[in-house]
Amino acid sequence: MFQSFKKITFILFLIISNASNANSSTEIIENKINDSSNEIKTGADNFEKYIPLLKDKKVGIVTNQTGILSNKKHLVDFLLEKKINIKTIFAPEHGFRGTADAGEHVIDGKDAKTGLSIVSLYGENRKPKKEQLAAIDVLVFDLQDVGARFYTYISSLHYVMEACAENNIPLIILDRPNPNGSIVDGPILEKEFTSFVGMHAIPILHGMTIGEYGQMINGEKWLKNGIQCKLIVISCTNYKRDMPYSLLVKPSPNLPNDQAINLYASLCLFEGTNVSLGRGTEKQFQIYGSPYLTKTNFKFTPKPNFGAKDPVYNGKECYGEDLSKAPKVNQLELKWLLKAYQNTTDKSKFFIPFFTKLAGTKKLQQQIEAGVSEKDIRDSWKKGLEDFKTMRKAYMLY
């Protein structure tokens, strides 16, 4: 029996986060086996750590097309092969197969391949209901985040954690690298601008993995009434946050490649303006333009396509800039937003109300309209970013 215990200890090492403000019910399962390959292994690939936790359990899974192993086998298919009793799939924005447009209502249904029931967590039902969890012993969360506050998978995580806490169901997060790694930048969200595209007082680029962020939600007691979820994080192996990381599949329909993912947070602010960021083209989040910007040599015409059934300026010629070959950014880049504002024909129509939800504050719009310099805008973020980085240290795993 003692030898068996030693063997288990050699394979798995469980540590309880000992930060003063971290949640004592959060377990971090780390791999202590020497891995000479130095290849990054996601939480999903470290299956020897979580399969024992699912044996003889009724399991629910929050996932989509990003929930795959390194061999591109989907987590659901893999677990079924391992005879894990999956009861329900919960799907975030864009649906289980990741084909729905941004903001499109996704209905419940069944997965054609497995026959499993699918419950949408986007639309009116953003939080699993008690009756939807009644037949579940443990919930698994495996979604690929991109490190931006308004990317709604982390909002879905909040509601899933809250439902688990209320129904006394443990949640296992299979962690994945953040493709925007260590970038921490942008204004901190102010409480009055809380929405599904910004739920907590964090900057636009938070520089955390989804497992780390789950710990922060728990540790800072951000769930309703300060409740905490019994959380288990299956960490990545051989990962450091400054490593480049390319995704095996698109995390959502309009993030087709590494360039789009890197530019996403910076260009997504255009969603709160009258400028297109390339939906309805083959260069989503890699170009921007509108019919109201100064005419340039670069132009594009959005048309309905995969992920954009009715894109902004559908069929209209837009002028702007092609950033598909631009150098990788390592901050929240404002220069394109500022340039577009300066070059628009009617500045009074440039911003729409959604901009303040994305920015998480009214100040950024006010600063741009007042002609505040980029340096001064960035300086106004410094104190908030310093405070966030201090808080963030308690939850960092890599």
N, C-alpha and C positions, 0 to 999 in steps of 0.2 A: 504493500500500500504506500509506503514511504517513497519507493522508487517511482511509482506511478505519479505521485504528487510532484516529485522532482521533474519528471518529464513534462508534465503540464505546465509547471512553472517556467521551464526552459522555452516552451513554445509561446506561451502567453504571459504578458506582464501587465497586470491591471494596476493603474494608479488612480487615485482619487485626487482631483484638482484641489490643491491646498492653498490657492489664492484666498485672501481674506474675504473677498466679495464673491467668490465663485460658489456655485451650487454644490453642496456636499453630496447630492444624489447623482451627480454626473460622473460616469465612469469613462475613462479613456483607455481603449484597448490598443496597445502598441505591440509591434512585432520586434522581438529581441533576438530573432535568428539572424545570423550573419548572412547578408545577401550580396554575393560577389558580383552580381550582374550590374548593380548600380542603376537599374532601370526603375523608373517610377512605377509603383504599384498603387492603384487606387484602393479605397476601402472595399469596393466590390470585388477586386482581385484578391484581396486578403480573406478569402472565403473560409479558410480554416478557423477564423476567429468568430464568425457569426453563425455559421451553419449549426454548431452545437447549441446556440441560443434559440434556434428556431425548430429544432427537432421536437416532434410531438406537440407542437403549438399550432393554434389557428392564427394564420398570418395575414396581415394586410400590408400592401405595398404602395407607397407614394412614389411614382416614377413616371417616366416618359421615354422617348427614344434615346435619351442620353444615358439611361440606366443600363450600360453594357459593360462587359468585361473586356480585357485587352484583345481577346480573340473575336470581338464584336458580337459575341453571343449575348442576347438580352438577359438581364437578371431574372426576369420572370421565367423564361424558358429554362435557364440554368437551375433555378430553385425547384421547378417542377421535376426536372431530371433527378434531382437529389431527394425526391419524394417529400418535399416540404408542402404542407397543406395550406396553400394560398386560398383565401376566401374572397378577397376583394382587391381590385386595383383602384387607387385614387389618382386622378390625373389633374395636373395644374393647367395654367394658361397654355393654349396651343394643343391641348389634348394628349392622350396617351401615345399616339404615334407622331405627335409634333407637327401636324399639318394645318392646324387652324390659324387664321389670321390673328394678329395682335388685337386684343379686345373683343374677338368674336365669341359669342356665346357657345359653349361646348355642352352638349347634352350627355346624360348618362346613357349607358348601353352595355354591350358585350364585346369582348375582344374576339374578332373573327378567328384568330389562330388558336386560341386556348379555350374560348368559351367562357372565360372568367368575366364576372360582372365588373363594369367600370363605373365609378362615381366621379363626376366632375367636381373639381374644387375651384372652378372659375365661373363667375356669374353670381347668381344669388346664393349659392351654396359654397362659400369659401372655406368653411370650417366643417369637418366631418361631424355629422349629427350623432347623437347618442345611439339611435337605432341602427345607424350604419356601422357602428363599432361594437354592437352587442355581441356579435359572434367572433370577435377578434381578441386574441390573447396578447399579441405583440404587433407593433407597427414598424415597418422598415421604410426609411426615407433615402432615396437615391436619385438626386437631380444634380445636373451640372450647372453651377452658378457661374457668372462672369464677373463678379466683384463690384457690381453697381447697385446703389440703393434702390433704384426704380426698376430693376429687373425682378419681376414679381415672384420668382421661385422662393426668395427669402421671405416674402410676405406669406406665401403658402406655408412655409416652415413654421412661422409664428402661430398660425391658426391650427396647424396639426399638433404642435406642442401643447397648445392650450386645450385642445380636445382630449389629448392623451392625459394631461394632468387632471382634467375634470372627471375622466372616466377610469383613472388609475391603471392606465395601460402604458407599459414601457415603450419608449421610442428608440430605435437603433438608427443612427445616421451613418451611412457609408460615405466617408469623406472623399472628396475629390479636389485636386489642385485648382487654385484660382488662376485662370489664364492671364489675368491682369495683376498677378503676383503681389508685389509689395506696394503698389500705388495707393497712397492715401491722400485724397485731395478733394477740394470743393467745400461749399458751405455746409454747415451742420443743419439738419432739419429742425425747424422750430415747431413746437407741439401743435400750434393752430393749423399747420398745413399737413397734418397727418392724413394719410390716405393709403390705398392699396399699393400705390407706387412710391410710398415712403412712410414707414410705420414707426421708425424710431430715430432718436437723436444721434444719427451717424452722418458722416460726410457722403457725398455722391459716390466716391470711390473709397471703399472701406479696407481694402488690403487684407481680407480674411478669407479662409475657406468656409464652406457652408457649415462644417462641423464646428469650427471656432465660433462662427456667428451664433449657432445654436447654443453653445455654452454661454455666450454673452447674454442672449435672451433670458436664459435661466438664471445666470448669476446676478444680473441687474434687476431681476424680478419684473420684467417687462410684460409678462402675461397678465391677464385680467385678475385684479385683486391680489396681485403679487404671488399667485400660485406658481409652483414649479413642477416641471415634468421630470419623470424618471428617465434620464437620458444616457444612452450609451453611444459613444463615438468610436467607430472603427477607423483608425487613422490610416493615412497613406504611408508607404514605405519609400525610402530614398528620395523624399521630396524636400526641397528647400524653396521658400517662397520667391526667391529671385531667379529660379530656373525658368527657362522658356518652356511652355507647355502648349502643344497643339491638340485640339480636340478631335476625336475619332469621327464624330458626327456633328451636324449643326445643332447647337443648343436650342434654337428656335428658327422658324422659317426664314427670317430676314437677317440672320447672322451666318452667312455662307462660308466664311473663311477667317483666318487669323487676323487679317487686316481689319475686317468689319468688327470683330470682337474687341480689338485694341482701340478702335475709334468710337465704339458704341457709346460710352458715357459722354464723350465730348459732343458727338453729333446728335445724340438723343435729345439734347436741349432744344434742337430745332423742332421737335414734336410740339413744343409750346409756342411756335411762331407760324408765320405764313410761308415758311420755306420747306420744301421737300428734302428729305434725306435719302432719296433714291428708292423708296418703295415703288414697286412697279417697274423696276429695271433689274439688270443682272449685277448691279453694284450697290446693293442696299448697304447703308451705313458706310459708304466709301466715297460718296459724292453728295453734293448739296446744290440746290438751286431753286429758282422760282421765276415765274413770268415777270415779276416786279423788281428783279435785280438788274443791275447794269449789264447790257449785252456783252458777252465775252466770246472767245473762240470755242469755249466748251459749252455744249448744250445737250439736253436730253429730253425725251418725251415719255413720261410714265404711261404704262399700259397694264391692264390686269394680268397678273401672273401668279405663280405659286406663292402663297403667303400674302398677297395683296389683290383681293378681288375688285376693289374700287380704290385705287391709290389716289393720294392727293394730286391734283392737277392732271387727272386722267385725260390723256390725249392732248395736253397742252405743252407747248415748248417751254422749257425752263433753262435759264442761264445761271451758271454758277462755277463750281470748281470740282475737278476730279482729284480725289485724294487716294486713289487706289494704289498709287506707288509712293505715297508720302512716307517719310521715315516713321518708325514706331514712336509713339508718344509715351512719355513716362509721367504724365500729369493730366489733370483735367484741362484740356486745351481750349482756351477761350478765343483765340485769334480769329477763327472762322466765324463764330457767332458775332463778334464785334465788327468784323469786316462786312458781313451780310447786313447788319443793322445800318451801318454807314452807307451802304450802297443801295438800300431799298428806296423805292420811289415815294412811298408814303409811310413814314415811320410810325404814324399813329395806328396803323393796321398791322404792324410787324408782330407784336406780342398778342397771344390769346390767353385766356384765364388759366389754361392748363400749365403754362410756364411756371407759375408759382408753386404748383404741386410738384413738378419735376425738380425745380431748384430747391424746394423746401423752405423758401423764404421769399418775401417781397423785395428784399434788399438788392438782389442781383439785377432784377429788371430796373429798379430805380437807379442803380449805379450806372447801368448801360445808358439809360435814357438821359442821365445827367452828364454824360461824357466823362465819367471817372476813368482814370487810366487802368490798364490791366494790372500794373504793379500794385496800385492802391486797392483794387478789388481783391487781389490775392492777399495783401497785407491784412485785410479785414477778416480773412479766414483763419489767420495764424493761431490765435488764442484757442478757438474751438478745436482746431486740428491737434494742437498740443495736448489739450485736455483729453481728447478722444484717444490719442496714441497712448497716453498714460493708462487710461482705463483698459484699453485693448490688450496691454501686456499680460494681464492676468489670464487671458483666454487663448494665447497663442500656443500652437502645438508644434510649429516647424520653425 
